[in-house]
Amino acid sequence: MSAVTTVFYVALITFASGVFGQSAETVGVANFNKPSLDDWSHKKFAGFTTYSVVQDGVDSVLNAKSKNSASGLYLAKRVDLAEYPYVHWRWKISQRLSDREERLKQGDDFAARVYLVVSGGMFFWKTRAISYVWSNQMPKGSEWPNAFAGANAMMHSVRGKEDAVNTWYSEKRNLLEDMRRIHGSEIRYIDVLALMSDTDNAGGSVEAWYDDIYFSKQ
């Protein structure tokens, strides 16, 4: 999926207009309480993963269906991590992907990914990202360079094959700490959020759901 290097880690350098204010305890970045995804951009890599807003009980959530495909949604939103260092989201998947070496190009498929991107502006080689993934192979807490983009886009396994399918999990990460530990102490802002479910490299199909994504002070 070499196009990842040109979109999620290079072409996703559009700055959001302004930075979230500093008065609230939390700031929402992505919510799916409306049926339209007009605020998002959709990028194809290999076929289209289908994204739509659906009802899950009383909640409106984002549904992703991938069958031998890879495409992602991205949203330009600048967040000051010095003020809001913690990122929160919920997700679940329908089934696990088949075993494959996820650190290699031929195995770089994930049922669910949440990307946080630091723009390099015109200096695209300075674009850096963390991709929180639902892994099928790597132990939780594992980190490794993306098979296509290298160390500029580090993967972090948040969930794994020991976690139940068709079950919502709530996540909270200190993104400021993760970014600075992986990419350097000068990082303060993230500029882009991206979501992707993909099955193009090893084949197969998967369905995933993503709930609202927000940042908090603590």
TORTI-980808 format. One record per residue: residue number from 0; x, y, z of N, C-alpha, C in turn. Coordinates in steps of 0.05 Angstrom, whole numbers. Atoms other than C-alpha are relative to their C-alpha. Layout:
<rs>
   num       nx       ny       nz      cax      cay      caz       cx       cy       cz
   NUM        X        Y        Z        X        Y        Z        X        Y        Z
...
</rs>
This chain:
<rs>
   num       nx       ny       nz      cax      cay      caz       cx       cy       cz
     0       17      -24        0        0        0        0       18       25        0
     1      -20      -21        0       53       49      -21      -13       28       -1
     2       13      -26        0        2      105      -31       -4       11       28
     3        1      -10      -27       -2      110       44       21       21        5
     4      -22      -19       -5       65      145       43       -6       27      -12
     5        5      -25       13       38      198       -3      -25       14       10
     6       24      -13      -10      -28      211       32        1        4       30
     7        2       -3      -29      -30      196      106       25       11       12
     8      -25       -9      -12       43      213      117       13       23      -15
     9      -12      -22       15       57      265       63      -21       19       -9
    10       20      -18       11       -4      292       28      -20       11       21
    11       17      -10      -21      -42      301       94       14       22       14
    12      -14      -22      -12       -8      367      106      -17       25       -1
    13       18      -22        0      -70      411      101       -4        9       29
    14        4      -10      -27      -72      455      163      -29        6        5
    15       27       -8       -8     -138      462      199        1       30        6
    16        1      -29       -5     -162      534      206       -2        5       30
    17        0       -7      -29     -143      555      277        6      -25       17
    18       -6       21      -20     -128      515      339      -23        0       20
    19       22        1      -19     -180      490      388        6       18       24
    20       -2      -17      -23     -193      537      446       10      -15       25
    21      -13       12      -24     -164      526      515      -17        3       25
    22       17       -3      -24     -224      535      562      -14      -25        8
    23       15       25       -6     -262      469      557       19      -22       10
    24      -16       23      -10     -239      406      592        5      -20      -23
    25       -3       18       23     -250      367      527       -6       16      -25
    26        7      -11       26     -252      384      453       -6      -23      -19
    27        7       20       20     -288      342      401       14        4      -26
    28      -13       -2       26     -252      327      337      -18      -13      -22
    29       17       14       19     -297      276      302      -24      -11       15
    30       24       12      -10     -369      260      317      -18       -8      -23
    31       16       13       21     -418      218      278      -29        2        6
    32       28       -5       -7     -483      247      303      -17       10      -24
    33       14       -7       24     -501      269      233        7      -20      -22
    34       -5       21       20     -508      223      173       20        7      -21
    35      -18       -8       21     -464      263      127       29       -2        9
    36      -28        0       -5     -389      254      122       14       22      -17
    37      -10      -22       17     -380      319       83       25       13       10
    38      -24      -13      -12     -327      344      131       25      -16       -5
    39      -22       18        4     -283      284      114        8       -1      -29
    40       -9        6       27     -241      270       53        6      -30       -2
    41       -3       29        4     -237      199       24       22       -5      -20
    42      -23        5       18     -173      173       -6        2      -30       -6
    43       -2       28        8     -169      108      -46       29       -8       -3
    44      -26       12        5     -108       64      -45       -2      -24      -18
    45        4       24       16     -132       -3      -72      -29       -9        4
    46       28        5       -4     -207       -7      -81      -10       18       23
    47       12      -18      -20     -256       29      -35      -10      -16       24
    48       14        8      -25     -270       12       37      -25       18        2
    49       25      -15       -1     -342       33       47       -4       11       28
    50        4      -14      -26     -353       84      103      -28       12        0
    51       26      -12       -2     -422      104      128       -7        3       30
    52       10       -4      -27     -456      130      191      -24      -18        4
    53       22       19       -6     -501       77      223       -8        3       29
    54        9        1      -27     -540       67      286       10      -25       14
    55       -8       23      -16     -511       22      340      -13        4       27
    56       16       -6      -23     -563       20      394      -10       28       -1
    57        9      -28        0     -576       92      413       22       19      -12
    58      -22      -16       10     -509      116      384        2        0      -30
    59       -7       -2       28     -491      140      315       30       -3       -2
    60      -29        6        2     -423      112      295        8       -3      -29
    61      -10        3       27     -379      105      234        5      -30       -4
    62       -3       28        8     -382       37      200       19       -2      -24
    63      -19        4       22     -325       12      155       -2      -29       -9
    64        0       27       11     -330      -48      108       21       -2      -21
    65      -22        3       18     -268      -71       73        1      -29      -11
    66       -3       26       13     -263     -129       22       21        3      -21
    67      -23       -2       18     -195     -135      -11        4       29       -9
    68       -1      -28        6     -193      -59       -7       15       16       21
    69      -14      -18      -19     -157       -1       25       -7       29       -9
    70        4      -29        3     -183       70       29       -6       11       27
    71        3      -12      -26     -186      118       86      -14       27        0
    72       11      -26       -4     -221      179      113       20       17       16
    73      -17      -17      -16     -182      239      137      -13       28        3
    74       13      -25       -9     -200      304      171       22       19       10
    75      -20      -20       -9     -156      367      179      -11       13       26
    76        7      -13      -25     -161      388      252       26        4       16
    77      -24       -6      -15     -105      422      290       -7        0       30
    78        4        1      -29     -102      406      365       26        6       14
    79      -23       -7      -16      -55      436      416        3      -21       22
    80       -4       22      -19      -28      375      453       11       10       27
    81       -9      -11      -26        3      419      507      -24        5       18
    82       24       -5      -16      -68      436      528      -18      -25        2
    83       18       23        1     -104      372      508       17      -25       -8
    84      -18       21        7      -53      315      511      -12      -28       -5
    85       11       27        1     -101      256      515      -21       -3      -22
    86       19        5       21     -138      227      456      -17      -24        9
    87       19       20       -8     -201      184      467      -15      -10      -25
    88       18       10       21     -240      139      420      -11      -28        9
    89       10       27       -3     -282       75      418       -1      -14      -27
    90        1       15       25     -279       20      367       -7      -30        5
    91        3       29       -1     -298      -52      352        3      -11      -28
    92       -3       13       26     -287     -102      296      -17      -25       -1
    93       17       23        4     -328     -159      267       14      -26        2
    94      -16       25        1     -273     -210      259       29        7       -2
    95      -29       -4        2     -198     -219      262        9       -6      -29
    96      -12        6       25     -156     -218      200       17      -25        2
    97      -17       24       -1     -116     -279      180       28        7        9
    98      -27       -5       -9      -46     -286      208       18        9      -23
    99      -19       -9       19        6     -247      171       21       17       14
   100      -21      -16      -13       72     -210      186       -7       29       -5
   101       10      -27        2       45     -141      199       22       21       -4
   102      -22      -19        4      114     -109      197       10        1      -28
   103       -8        1       28      122     -127      124      -22       11      -18
   104       19      -12       18       88      -96       63      -23      -19       -6
   105       21       19        7       50     -159       46      -19       -6       23
   106       18        4      -22       20     -161      115      -11       25       13
   107        8      -25      -12        6      -88      127      -30        6       -4
   108       29       -3       -1      -70      -96      136       -9        1       29
   109       10       -2      -27     -109      -77      198      -30        4       -1
   110       29       -3       -1     -182      -84      216       -8       29        7
   111        6      -28       -7     -180      -14      246       26       15        6
   112      -23      -18       -5     -130       43      248      -10       28        7
   113        5      -29       -6     -131      112      280       27       14       -3
   114      -24      -15        5      -78      159      253       -1       28       12
   115       -4      -28       -8      -54      224      285       25       10      -13
   116      -22       -8       18      -10      264      239        9       28        7
   117      -13      -26       -3       39      321      250        9        9      -27
   118       -7       -9       27       45      361      186       29       10       -1
   119      -26      -11        5      113      377      158       -2       25      -18
   120        3      -23       18       83      434      117       12       -6      -27
   121      -13        4       26      122      444       53       22      -20        2
   122      -21       19       -3      176      400       82      -12      -27        6
   123       15       24       -4      139      335       71       15      -22       14
   124      -16       21      -14      196      293       97        0        3       30
   125        3       -4      -28      183      323      165      -27       -8       11
   126       26       10       -9      112      296      167        4      -25       17
   127       -2       22      -18      105      248      225      -27       -9       10
   128       26       11       -7       50      203      249        3      -23       20
   129        3       24      -16       28      152      300      -26      -13      -10
   130       23       15        8      -20       98      277       -7      -20       22
   131       10       19      -20      -58       64      333      -16      -21      -14
   132       12       21       16      -79       -4      306      -11      -22       17
   133       11       25      -11     -121      -65      322       16      -22      -14
   134      -18       19       12      -67     -117      310      -11      -28        2
   135        6       29       -2      -75     -191      296       24      -16        7
   136      -25       15       -4       -3     -209      308       17       11       23
   137      -19      -12      -18       37     -159      349      -12        2       28
   138       10       -4      -28       30     -158      426       -8       29        5
   139        9      -27       -7       -6      -99      455       23       16       12
   140      -22      -17       -9       41      -41      467       24        0      -19
   141      -22        2       19       87      -61      409        0       24      -18
   142       -3      -22       19      114       -6      364       20       -8      -21
   143      -18        6       22      146      -12      296       -4       20      -23
   144        3      -18       22      159       30      234      -19      -12      -21
   145       18        9       21      106       27      180       16      -12      -23
   146      -15       15       20      127      -21      125        5       17      -25
   147       -3      -16       23      118       32       71       13       27        6
   148       -9      -27       -6      133       98      106       23        1       19
   149      -23        0      -18      187       77      155       -6       13       26
   150        3       -9      -27      199      110      222      -15       27        2
   151       16      -24       -1      163      174      203      -29       -6        7
   152       28        8       -7       98      135      213        2      -25       17
   153       -3       22      -18      104       91      274      -27      -12        7
   154       24       15       -7       52       37      288        1       -7       30
   155        2        7      -29       28       23      359      -25      -18        3
   156       21       20       -3      -13      -39      375      -15        6       26
   157       17       -7      -23      -71      -19      421      -17      -25        8
   158       16       24       -4     -114      -82      413       12      -23      -16
   159      -12       23       13      -96     -153      392      -20      -23       -1
   160       18       23        5     -123     -222      378      -12      -12       25
   161       12        9      -25     -137     -235      451      -25       16        7
   162       24      -16       -5     -191     -181      450      -24      -10      -16
   163       24       11       12     -262     -201      435       -9       17      -24
   164       12      -14       22     -295     -184      369      -28        8        7
   165       27      -10       -4     -362     -149      364       -4       11       29
   166        1      -11      -27     -346     -115      430       13       28       -1
   167      -12      -27        0     -335      -40      440       22        1       21
   168      -21       -6      -18     -270      -20      472        5       31        0
   169       -6      -28       -2     -256       50      498       30        4        5
   170      -29       -5       -1     -185       77      489        6       28        9
   171      -11      -26       -9     -146      133      521       30       -1       -2
   172      -29       -1        2      -75      150      501       10       29        5
   173      -14      -26       -3      -29      206      523       16        5      -26
   174      -11       -3       26      -15      227      452       25       18        1
   175      -23      -17       -3       33      282      472       24      -16        8
   176      -22       17      -10       75      233      510        9      -20      -21
   177       -7       19       21       73      182      454       15       14      -23
   178      -13      -14       21       91      233      401       28        9        7
   179      -27      -10       -8      149      262      440       19      -23        4
   180      -18       23       -4      176      194      459        9      -12      -27
   181       -6       13       26      173      169      387       13       19      -19
   182       -8      -19       22      184      232      345       15       24        9
   183      -17      -22       -8      218      283      389      -15       20       18
   184       12      -17      -21      206      334      445      -11       26      -12
   185       10      -25       10      191      392      398      -29       -1       -9
   186       28        3        9      123      365      378      -20       12       20
   187       21      -11      -17       64      404      405      -28       -3      -13
   188       26        0       14        8      402      352       -3      -25      -17
   189        6       18       21      -26      349      311      -19       15      -19
   190       14      -15       21      -57      371      245      -22      -16      -14
   191       18       17       15      -95      312      216       -7      -24       16
   192       10       26      -10     -137      254      240       -9      -16      -24
   193        8       18       22     -147      194      195       -9      -27       11
   194       10       26       -8     -185      129      201        1      -19      -25
   195       -1       19       23     -176       66      158       -3      -28       10
   196        1       29       -2     -196       -7      155        7      -11      -27
   197      -10        8       26     -159      -44      100        7      -30        0
   198       -5       28        3     -151     -114       73       12       -5      -28
   199       -9        2       27     -115     -102        7       25      -17       -4
   200      -26       14        4      -47     -134       18       -2      -30        3
   201        2       29       -4      -65     -203       45      -28      -10       -8
   202       26        9        8     -137     -204       22      -19       -5       23
   203       20        6      -20     -201     -220       59      -19       23        4
   204       20      -21       -6     -255     -177       90       -2        5       29
   205        3       -7      -28     -270     -142      155      -20       23        1
   206       17      -22       -6     -321      -95      185        8       12       27
   207       -8      -14      -25     -305      -43      238      -18       23        5
   208       17      -23       -8     -340       12      276       18       19       17
   209      -15      -20      -15     -311       77      304      -21       19       12
   210       17      -19      -13     -345      122      354       15       27        2
   211      -11      -27       -1     -333      196      369       29        1       11
   212      -28       -3       -8     -261      219      378        4       28       12
   213       -3      -26      -13     -242      275      426       26        0       16
   214      -24       -4      -15     -184      304      465       -7       12       28
   215        5      -10      -27     -179      321      539       25       10       13
   216      -23      -10      -16     -135      357      589       12      -22       18
   217      -10       21      -18     -130      296      634      -16      -25       -3
</rs>
